[in-house]
Amino acid sequence: MDLKPHLDRFAKRFAELEEQLARPDLYDNPQRAQELTREHSRLKQALADGQNWLKLQNDLAEAEAMARNISEPEMAEMAEEELVALRPAYAKAEQVVRFAIVPPDESDSRNTIVEIRAGVGGDEAALFAAELARMYIRYAERIGWKTETMDLSPSDKGGVKEIIFQINGTDVFKKMRYESGVHRVQRVPATEAQGRVHTSTATVAVLPEAKEVDLVIRTEDLDISVCRSGGPGGQGVNTTDSAVQITHKPTGVTVRCQDGRSQTKNKEKAMNILRSRILEKKVAEEDAKYAQHRKSQIGSGDRNEKIRTYNFSDNRVTDHRVRYTAHNLSQVMEGDLDEIFDVLATHALEQKFAELETAN
């Protein structure tokens, strides 16, 4: 694919945005102004990356021509050394421009709701679910995101049957979106007397936070009930009718929130989760109209098959979708997820770019 026409298109659109952002009346609509400002920033970076790529392309062509025409061995060796440095730099710059061509997902910049549930494996699955939650929260802390627990159902042995928390920050869903699926752990549980390795699972669902403008939820379509919270949380939580359960009758989606003492706060949190689940369902239905089968698990939302295995005996983590394996599981469980996230994002962008090339 010729990248230059895309850069020309970016430059034209960038000039249009410069004019629109200079109009005072634009800021009468803050949401629209924010959208255009975000697009302006993205295109500004894309054009800078494009200029870098074009410069490296020119430098590489000149160096190759010089290497072909120099007869002196010493000068030819110097030219070849320059080419050794230029070729990977050019390839990397070209990759950056190719990715910039892929249209961004409007959900990328949204805050995100993460739901983790214990799967197969009893107490060990619940412990693993708690460790996954800790892993993501540690990662969020490392890069400056904020987390808030929205609902928690603890297990008897210190794990969690289910935990739902929200992550707020820059490009949260963009980084977290590929974590949806079944996560499998292989290790010797603390309760295993004979030292046998057990396999347990936990499911992770990552939902972009839904805004009220995304879909209309009518009050008459909601069945809202309140009840007394259960589990740990102090006398105030357990003796007041603070837990809230909301069912969206048209879709059958039900949400329960009991993490806080305030019924009002729990209702707000439950509505937030409800909107995100309904939006996810809506998006999945739309996707199904255009794609009956997807070869890759990435971005599909399919949670029926394992996406990643955490093998504690070998200190190994394997993502089965991209055949990625690393022996740094201890660091990963402490929130060191940058490399895994980069591999998954690169793979997904390569797929999108390939589809774009085919379409053109």
Rosetta blueprint (number, residue, H / E / L):
1 M L
2 D L
3 L L
4 K H
5 P H
6 H H
7 L H
8 D H
9 R H
10 F H
11 A H
12 K H
13 R H
14 F H
15 A H
16 E H
17 L H
18 E H
19 E H
20 Q H
21 L H
22 A L
23 R L
24 P H
25 D H
26 L H
27 Y H
28 D H
29 N L
30 P H
31 Q H
32 R H
33 A H
34 Q H
35 E H
36 L H
37 T H
38 R H
39 E H
40 H H
41 S H
42 R H
43 L H
44 K H
45 Q H
46 A H
47 L H
48 A H
49 D H
50 G H
51 Q H
52 N H
53 W H
54 L H
55 K H
56 L H
57 Q H
58 N H
59 D H
60 L H
61 A H
62 E H
63 A H
64 E H
65 A H
66 M H
67 A H
68 R H
69 N H
70 I L
71 S L
72 E L
73 P H
74 E H
75 M H
76 A H
77 E H
78 M H
79 A H
80 E H
81 E H
82 E H
83 L H
84 V H
85 A H
86 L H
87 R H
88 P H
89 A H
90 Y H
91 A H
92 K H
93 A H
94 E H
95 Q H
96 V H
97 V H
98 R H
99 F H
100 A H
101 I H
102 V L
103 P L
104 P L
105 D L
106 E L
107 S L
108 D L
109 S L
110 R L
111 N L
112 T E
113 I E
114 V E
115 E E
116 I E
117 R E
118 A E
119 G L
120 V L
121 G L
122 G H
123 D H
124 E H
125 A H
126 A H
127 L H
128 F H
129 A H
130 A H
131 E H
132 L H
133 A H
134 R H
135 M H
136 Y H
137 I H
138 R H
139 Y H
140 A H
141 E H
142 R H
143 I L
144 G L
145 W L
146 K E
147 T E
148 E E
149 T E
150 M E
151 D E
152 L E
153 S E
154 P E
155 S L
156 D L
157 K L
158 G L
159 G L
160 V E
161 K E
162 E E
163 I E
164 I E
165 F E
166 Q E
167 I E
168 N E
169 G L
170 T L
171 D L
172 V H
173 F H
174 K H
175 K H
176 M H
177 R H
178 Y H
179 E H
180 S L
181 G E
182 V E
183 H E
184 R E
185 V E
186 Q E
187 R E
188 V L
189 P L
190 A L
191 T L
192 E L
193 A L
194 Q L
195 G L
196 R L
197 V L
198 H E
199 T E
200 S E
201 T E
202 A E
203 T E
204 V E
205 A E
206 V E
207 L E
208 P E
209 E L
210 A L
211 K L
212 E L
213 V L
214 D L
215 L L
216 V L
217 I L
218 R L
219 T H
220 E H
221 D H
222 L E
223 D E
224 I E
225 S E
226 V E
227 C E
228 R L
229 S L
230 G L
231 G L
232 P L
233 G L
234 G L
235 Q H
236 G H
237 V H
238 N H
239 T L
240 T L
241 D L
242 S L
243 A E
244 V E
245 Q E
246 I E
247 T E
248 H E
249 K L
250 P L
251 T L
252 G L
253 V E
254 T E
255 V E
256 R E
257 C E
258 Q L
259 D L
260 G L
261 R L
262 S L
263 Q H
264 T H
265 K H
266 N H
267 K H
268 E H
269 K H
270 A H
271 M H
272 N H
273 I H
274 L H
275 R H
276 S H
277 R H
278 I H
279 L H
280 E H
281 K H
282 K H
283 V H
284 A H
285 E H
286 E H
287 D H
288 A H
289 K H
290 Y H
291 A L
292 Q L
293 H L
294 R L
295 K L
296 S L
297 Q L
298 I L
299 G L
300 S L
301 G L
302 D L
303 R L
304 N L
305 E L
306 K E
307 I E
308 R E
309 T E
310 Y E
311 N E
312 F L
313 S L
314 D L
315 N L
316 R E
317 V E
318 T E
319 D E
320 H L
321 R L
322 V L
323 R L
324 Y E
325 T E
326 A E
327 H L
328 N L
329 L H
330 S H
331 Q H
332 V H
333 M L
334 E L
335 G L
336 D L
337 L L
338 D H
339 E H
340 I H
341 F H
342 D H
343 V H
344 L H
345 A H
346 T H
347 H H
348 A H
349 L H
350 E H
351 Q H
352 K H
353 F H
354 A H
355 E H
356 L H
357 E H
358 T H
359 A H
360 N L
